[in-house]
Amino acid sequence: MKHTSKRAGRTKVSNRKDTGKADCASNKSCSPYKLPPSGRLIFPAWDGPAVTKDVVAKYKEFAAAGMTHNMTAFRDRKEARIGLDAAAKAGVGILTRYWPHSPTVSPAEMARHFKNHPALAGYILQDEPTISEFPALLARTKEVLANDADPNKAVCVNLLPNYAGNAMIELKPYQKYEDYVFKFLSEIPVNILSYDHYPLQRFAPGAYWYENLLVGQRAANMAGIPLWSFICCCGMDLFPDPTMATLRVQAYNNLAMGAVGIEHFLYRACGGRVAPYDRGGNRTYVYDLVKQLNRELAAQAAVFVGSKTWYAPRWTGPGTPEGYKPFEPEGIIRSLATGGKCALINLLRKDKHRFLVIVNQDFLQPMPLSIRWDPQTRLGRVGRDGSVAMLNRPNLDTDVEPGDAAILMWMDQGE
């Protein structure tokens, strides 16, 4: 089951320029910061290339868009072999999916026959299970693991979002959404936590999204497993048609909250208005947006992969969501203002590297950002290409584009 939200309007980009200038371009003696070594972000897509006569070409286009895995099901073993071989030629992994509503090769059968295939990267064992389905899900998971115990393969179940409600999830009225998530993690032996949430309403993300982000972050941290979260890259029902801003606001919120996998829902249009591929198998404008987004995020992977949260995420601007604290300057940060607009703020750490991630929650308008810091600490700003531009003054005054993030970096001096 997938869920609906309200349509968004167009984005508007400001022409305001930064007053915190970079000095390394003109100073040959400058030694700019560089992002540390890092693993990669994962970019799976639901319903990626289908097995058609041009399947190899479609997988190469899929890879060119930055997609790393196709979350799909096959009708039979012959089709599975063709799909796996095509994916391998493009350097793409297959996450084979359990799909009970049509005759498909089960994950357990895929494990028995194709576990040694280089393109088989793991198993999606169910989408949006309710609590009463946990016993059958456990049996399915054990059957897959009995046939393929490779710890490098993904073993994943996509959970319901919190706005599905207690009745659908099968929680008692007094229980909380996190009870569902932790019960699942205590009973089903997965090595990735995944849930879908489609947050965008007409003018702003829905408030339930932030609670879901918090629960996902805490649960993944406690279980010691990676977190994968969704971005909606298609227009359907009341969801807005994708823009660069709607994609960015979803991706950066997920990443700032600890996600290392960004699941694209969905790649091929199926009853909706627009997706990266239409129902005729043709690329749309969304393909180019997704390709640009994935390129940017992949270049910034070192900010997020392997980083840990220094403190609980904070919030600035009106309407702090439940569970978040308002941002208050601390450490090297002297002041931070967003012109009365909402921003999610998180401080990430990786060894001696510190990253302050500030995400504009408005996907329609830019956000003014003014930040001041200790003049004894040098800061750089992480660009979309992964470069770090040094800032020559202890302040930054800029506009953050709709749905975008400003990422500042410095080196720990024993704060």
Buried (B, 14 or more C-beta within 10 A) or exposed (E): EBBEBBEBEEBEEBEEEBEBBBBBEEEEEEEBBEBBEBEEBBBBBBBBBBBEEEBBBBBBBBBEBBBBBBBBBBBEBEBBBBBBBBBBBBEBBBBBBBBEEEEBBBBBBBBBBBBEBEBBBBBBBBBBBBBEBBEEBBEBBEBBBEBBEBEEBBBBBBBBBBBBEBEEBBBEEEBEBBBBBBBBBEBBEBBBBBBBBBBBBEEBBBEBBBBBBBBBBBBBBEBEBBBBBBBBBBBBBBBBBBBBBBBBBBBBBBBBBBBBBBBBBBBBBEEBBBBBBBEEEEBBEBBEBBBBBBBBBBBBBBBBBBBEBBEEBBBBBEEBBEBBEEBEEEBBBBEBBBBEBBBBBBBBBBEEBBBBBBBBBBBBBBBBBBBBBBEEBBBBBBBBEBBBBBBBBBBBBBBBBBBBBBBBBBEBEEE
